Every structure is written in C-alpha cells, then in structure tokens.
Amino acid sequence: RMFCAHPQTKTYFPHFDLSKGSDQIRGHGKKVAGALGTAVKNIDNLSQALSELSNLHAYNLRVDPPHFALQILAQSLQVVLAVHMGKEYSPEVHAAVDKFLSAVAAVLSEKYR
C-alpha cells in the first residue's frame, strides 16, 4: 500500500524486489508487524522495547527523515485497517491507533536528535 500511494518511499528499499507479492516486501512487513507487536506488549516502556530498532534505523540504515517516513507508514497502516475493519474502525479506534503509531514514531525518531 505504502509504495503505491507514496512511490517516493521506494528509495528507502533500493535492493528490494518491489513487485506485488514480493517475498522481500512480505518479509519486511512481518518485521514491521513484529515490531508493532513488541510495542503493544511494551506500551509502558516503548523507548526500551524499541531501542534496538531505533539504533538500527538511526545509525546503520540512516533512514532520513525518520518522522516523515514513519508518518507515511502510519497513514498507510490506517488506510489498510479502515478497509479491512469497515465500520468497526470507528473514529475512536482511529484516534487510538493514531496516538499509538505517533508514540512509536516519536520513539524511533529519538536517536536522530
């Protein structure tokens, strides 16, 4: 979804096969989902729970600008959730997911300061 709606994000993955159904895209999606699962389980201590991932993005991958890219990812996730959940994706659920993803983005951006 993100690569279709925001083609500029493809530049973050120059070595990936970006075709639909790509194993690399699916694999990275699983990593993202796993990291979000870790964040949910450790919501009271996001900084510690996501420290390794934050270091990876800030110092090794040097994803820049981090908050902008994470906002695009969050928007894409929100759209996918809304499509799949339908009426269950109420304004209250949307607000809660948005708050959570914003907190995750803030933690992942901490090391860039």
Summary of the structure (lengths in Angstrom):
residues: 113
radius of gyration: 14.2
end to end distance: 29.2
largest distance: 40.7
contacts: 283
relative contact order: 0.14
helix: 81%
strand: 0%
